[in-house]
Amino acid sequence: MTKSSKTTEDATKAVTDAMAQLQKMGFGSMNWMGTDWVERMSDLGSEVLQFFADRVEKDVELQHRLLHCKDMSELHKVQAEFFQTAIDRYTDETGKLVEMSTKAWTPATKA
């Protein structure tokens, strides 16, 4: 047996055991957690990671702009623009994540 297949088997067993524990705790049958649900959760995770990457990029851009400010009024303007844009992006992203989460869990509420 190769190391990668052993690792895959260990991960699969861990997930299977966790699902069995949740069922024993009263969550009932979790058959609704099929491929569609896993894909939606993967999309949700990808969205969060992409958002974080975008925010880091904007943070680096801010540092560059701050270092090139010629006076305090320009610095204040750059900071104000950055914070307003960040607030707008976080607000938009929160709405998007709520919508994606709702879609991901919809099969659970029907099960």
DRENPA-3360 file (N, C-alpha, C; in nm, 2 decimals, always signed):
BEGIN
1 = MTKSSKTT = +0.09/-0.12/+0.00/+0.00/+0.00/+0.00/+0.09/+0.12/+0.00 ~ +0.06/+0.22/-0.08/+0.14/+0.34/-0.09/+0.10/+0.43/+0.02 ~ +0.19/+0.53/+0.05/+0.16/+0.62/+0.16/+0.04/+0.71/+0.13 ~ +0.02/+0.75/+0.00/-0.09/+0.84/-0.03/-0.22/+0.76/-0.02 ~ -0.23/+0.64/-0.05/-0.35/+0.56/-0.04/-0.38/+0.54/+0.11 ~ -0.28/+0.51/+0.19/-0.30/+0.50/+0.33/-0.35/+0.63/+0.39 ~ -0.30/+0.74/+0.35/-0.34/+0.87/+0.40/-0.49/+0.89/+0.36 ~ -0.52/+0.86/+0.24/-0.66/+0.87/+0.19/-0.76/+0.78/+0.27;
9 = EDATKAVT = -0.71/+0.66/+0.30/-0.80/+0.57/+0.38/-0.81/+0.62/+0.52 ~ -0.71/+0.67/+0.58/-0.72/+0.73/+0.71/-0.81/+0.85/+0.72 ~ -0.81/+0.94/+0.62/-0.90/+1.05/+0.61/-1.04/+1.01/+0.59 ~ -1.06/+0.91/+0.51/-1.20/+0.86/+0.48/-1.25/+0.80/+0.61 ~ -1.17/+0.72/+0.68/-1.22/+0.66/+0.80/-1.25/+0.77/+0.91 ~ -1.17/+0.87/+0.92/-1.19/+0.98/+1.01/-1.33/+1.04/+0.98 ~ -1.36/+1.07/+0.86/-1.48/+1.14/+0.82/-1.60/+1.04/+0.85 ~ -1.59/+0.92/+0.81/-1.69/+0.82/+0.83/-1.72/+0.81/+0.98;
17 = DAMAQLQK = -1.62/+0.80/+1.07/-1.63/+0.79/+1.21/-1.70/+0.92/+1.27 ~ -1.66/+1.03/+1.22/-1.72/+1.16/+1.26/-1.87/+1.16/+1.23 ~ -1.91/+1.12/+1.11/-2.05/+1.11/+1.07/-2.13/+1.02/+1.15 ~ -2.07/+0.90/+1.19/-2.14/+0.81/+1.27/-2.16/+0.87/+1.41 ~ -2.06/+0.94/+1.46/-2.08/+1.00/+1.59/-2.19/+1.11/+1.59 ~ -2.19/+1.19/+1.48/-2.30/+1.29/+1.47/-2.44/+1.22/+1.47 ~ -2.45/+1.11/+1.40/-2.58/+1.04/+1.39/-2.62/+0.99/+1.53 ~ -2.52/+0.93/+1.61/-2.54/+0.88/+1.74/-2.59/+1.00/+1.83;
25 = MGFGSMNW = -2.54/+1.12/+1.81/-2.57/+1.23/+1.89/-2.71/+1.29/+1.86 ~ -2.78/+1.23/+1.76/-2.91/+1.28/+1.74/-2.93/+1.36/+1.61 ~ -2.83/+1.37/+1.53/-2.84/+1.44/+1.40/-2.91/+1.35/+1.30 ~ -2.94/+1.23/+1.32/-3.01/+1.14/+1.23/-2.93/+1.11/+1.11 ~ -3.01/+1.06/+1.01/-2.94/+1.02/+0.89/-2.89/+1.14/+0.81 ~ -2.77/+1.13/+0.76/-2.71/+1.24/+0.70/-2.69/+1.21/+0.55 ~ -2.78/+1.14/+0.49/-2.77/+1.10/+0.35/-2.78/+1.22/+0.26 ~ -2.84/+1.33/+0.31/-2.84/+1.45/+0.22/-2.71/+1.51/+0.20;
33 = MGTDWVER = -2.61/+1.47/+0.27/-2.47/+1.52/+0.25/-2.40/+1.45/+0.14 ~ -2.46/+1.47/+0.02/-2.40/+1.40/-0.10/-2.30/+1.49/-0.17 ~ -2.28/+1.46/-0.30/-2.18/+1.52/-0.38/-2.21/+1.67/-0.39 ~ -2.34/+1.70/-0.41/-2.38/+1.84/-0.43/-2.35/+1.92/-0.31 ~ -2.37/+1.87/-0.19/-2.34/+1.95/-0.07/-2.19/+1.97/-0.06 ~ -2.11/+1.86/-0.08/-1.97/+1.87/-0.07/-1.92/+1.98/-0.17 ~ -1.97/+1.98/-0.29/-1.93/+2.08/-0.39/-1.96/+2.22/-0.34 ~ -2.08/+2.24/-0.28/-2.12/+2.37/-0.23/-2.03/+2.42/-0.12;
41 = MSDLGSEV = -2.00/+2.32/-0.03/-1.91/+2.36/+0.08/-1.77/+2.39/+0.03 ~ -1.72/+2.32/-0.07/-1.59/+2.35/-0.13/-1.60/+2.49/-0.20 ~ -1.70/+2.52/-0.27/-1.72/+2.65/-0.32/-1.71/+2.76/-0.22 ~ -1.78/+2.73/-0.11/-1.78/+2.83/+0.01/-1.64/+2.85/+0.06 ~ -1.56/+2.74/+0.08/-1.43/+2.75/+0.12/-1.34/+2.83/+0.02 ~ -1.36/+2.80/-0.10/-1.28/+2.87/-0.21/-1.31/+3.02/-0.21 ~ -1.44/+3.05/-0.19/-1.48/+3.19/-0.18/-1.41/+3.27/-0.07 ~ -1.40/+3.20/+0.05/-1.34/+3.27/+0.16/-1.19/+3.28/+0.14;
49 = LQFFADRV = -1.13/+3.18/+0.09/-0.98/+3.19/+0.06/-0.95/+3.30/-0.05 ~ -1.04/+3.31/-0.15/-1.02/+3.41/-0.25/-1.03/+3.55/-0.19 ~ -1.13/+3.56/-0.11/-1.16/+3.69/-0.04/-1.03/+3.73/+0.04 ~ -0.98/+3.64/+0.12/-0.86/+3.67/+0.20/-0.74/+3.71/+0.11 ~ -0.73/+3.64/+0.00/-0.62/+3.67/-0.09/-0.63/+3.81/-0.15 ~ -0.75/+3.85/-0.18/-0.78/+3.98/-0.23/-0.75/+4.09/-0.13 ~ -0.79/+4.06/+0.00/-0.77/+4.15/+0.10/-0.62/+4.17/+0.13 ~ -0.54/+4.07/+0.13/-0.40/+4.08/+0.14/-0.34/+4.16/+0.03;
57 = EKDVELQH = -0.38/+4.14/-0.09/-0.34/+4.22/-0.20/-0.37/+4.37/-0.18 ~ -0.49/+4.40/-0.13/-0.53/+4.54/-0.11/-0.44/+4.60/+0.01 ~ -0.41/+4.52/+0.11/-0.33/+4.56/+0.22/-0.19/+4.60/+0.17 ~ -0.13/+4.52/+0.08/+0.00/+4.55/+0.02/-0.01/+4.67/-0.06 ~ -0.11/+4.69/-0.14/-0.13/+4.80/-0.22/-0.14/+4.93/-0.14 ~ -0.21/+4.92/-0.02/-0.22/+5.03/+0.07/-0.08/+5.07/+0.12 ~ +0.00/+4.98/+0.16/+0.13/+5.01/+0.21/+0.21/+5.09/+0.10 ~ +0.20/+5.04/-0.02/+0.27/+5.11/-0.13/+0.22/+5.25/-0.14;
65 = RLLHCKDM = +0.09/+5.27/-0.14/+0.04/+5.40/-0.16/+0.07/+5.49/-0.04 ~ +0.07/+5.44/+0.08/+0.11/+5.52/+0.20/+0.25/+5.57/+0.19 ~ +0.34/+5.48/+0.15/+0.48/+5.51/+0.14/+0.51/+5.62/+0.04 ~ +0.42/+5.64/-0.06/+0.44/+5.73/-0.17/+0.36/+5.86/-0.15 ~ +0.30/+5.88/-0.03/+0.22/+6.00/+0.00/+0.32/+6.12/+0.02 ~ +0.28/+6.23/-0.03/+0.37/+6.35/-0.03/+0.34/+6.44/+0.09 ~ +0.22/+6.43/+0.15/+0.18/+6.51/+0.26/+0.07/+6.44/+0.34 ~ +0.04/+6.49/+0.46/-0.06/+6.43/+0.55/-0.20/+6.43/+0.49;
73 = SELHKVQA = -0.24/+6.53/+0.41/-0.38/+6.52/+0.36/-0.39/+6.41/+0.26 ~ -0.29/+6.38/+0.18/-0.29/+6.27/+0.08/-0.30/+6.14/+0.16 ~ -0.22/+6.13/+0.27/-0.22/+6.01/+0.35/-0.36/+5.99/+0.41 ~ -0.42/+6.09/+0.46/-0.56/+6.07/+0.51/-0.66/+6.03/+0.41 ~ -0.64/+6.09/+0.29/-0.73/+6.05/+0.18/-0.71/+5.90/+0.14 ~ -0.59/+5.86/+0.13/-0.56/+5.72/+0.10/-0.62/+5.62/+0.20 ~ -0.60/+5.66/+0.33/-0.65/+5.58/+0.44/-0.81/+5.57/+0.43 ~ -0.87/+5.69/+0.41/-1.01/+5.69/+0.41/-1.07/+5.61/+0.29;
81 = EFFQTAID = -1.01/+5.62/+0.18/-1.05/+5.54/+0.06/-1.03/+5.39/+0.09 ~ -0.92/+5.35/+0.15/-0.90/+5.21/+0.19/-1.00/+5.16/+0.28 ~ -1.03/+5.23/+0.39/-1.13/+5.18/+0.49/-1.27/+5.18/+0.43 ~ -1.31/+5.27/+0.35/-1.44/+5.27/+0.29/-1.45/+5.15/+0.19 ~ -1.35/+5.13/+0.11/-1.35/+5.02/+0.02/-1.36/+4.88/+0.10 ~ -1.28/+4.88/+0.21/-1.28/+4.75/+0.29/-1.41/+4.73/+0.35 ~ -1.48/+4.83/+0.40/-1.61/+4.81/+0.46/-1.71/+4.77/+0.35 ~ -1.70/+4.83/+0.24/-1.79/+4.79/+0.13/-1.77/+4.64/+0.09;
89 = RYTDETGK = -1.64/+4.60/+0.08/-1.61/+4.46/+0.03/-1.65/+4.36/+0.14 ~ -1.63/+4.39/+0.27/-1.67/+4.30/+0.38/-1.82/+4.29/+0.38 ~ -1.89/+4.40/+0.36/-2.04/+4.39/+0.36/-2.08/+4.31/+0.24 ~ -2.03/+4.33/+0.12/-2.07/+4.25/+0.00/-2.03/+4.10/+0.03 ~ -1.92/+4.08/+0.08/-1.87/+3.94/+0.10/-1.96/+3.87/+0.20 ~ -2.00/+3.94/+0.31/-2.08/+3.87/+0.41/-2.22/+3.83/+0.34 ~ -2.27/+3.92/+0.26/-2.40/+3.88/+0.19/-2.38/+3.76/+0.10 ~ -2.27/+3.76/+0.03/-2.24/+3.65/-0.06/-2.23/+3.52/+0.01;
97 = LVEMSTKA = -2.15/+3.52/+0.13/-2.13/+3.40/+0.21/-2.26/+3.35/+0.27 ~ -2.35/+3.44/+0.31/-2.48/+3.40/+0.37/-2.56/+3.34/+0.26 ~ -2.56/+3.39/+0.14/-2.64/+3.33/+0.03/-2.58/+3.19/+0.00 ~ -2.45/+3.18/-0.01/-2.39/+3.05/-0.05/-2.41/+2.95/+0.06 ~ -2.41/+2.99/+0.19/-2.43/+2.90/+0.30/-2.58/+2.85/+0.30 ~ -2.67/+2.94/+0.27/-2.81/+2.91/+0.26/-2.83/+2.80/+0.16 ~ -2.77/+2.82/+0.04/-2.79/+2.72/-0.07/-2.72/+2.59/-0.03 ~ -2.61/+2.60/+0.04/-2.54/+2.47/+0.08/-2.62/+2.39/+0.18;
105 = WTPATKA = -2.70/+2.46/+0.27/-2.77/+2.39/+0.37/-2.92/+2.36/+0.34 ~ -2.96/+2.41/+0.22/-3.10/+2.39/+0.18/-3.14/+2.25/+0.18 ~ -3.06/+2.16/+0.12/-3.10/+2.01/+0.12/-3.12/+1.96/+0.27 ~ -3.04/+2.01/+0.36/-3.05/+1.97/+0.50/-3.19/+2.00/+0.56 ~ -3.24/+2.12/+0.52/-3.37/+2.16/+0.58/-3.49/+2.08/+0.51 ~ -3.46/+2.03/+0.40/-3.56/+1.95/+0.33/-3.56/+1.80/+0.37 ~ -3.45/+1.76/+0.42/-3.43/+1.62/+0.46/-3.51/+1.58/+0.58;
% end
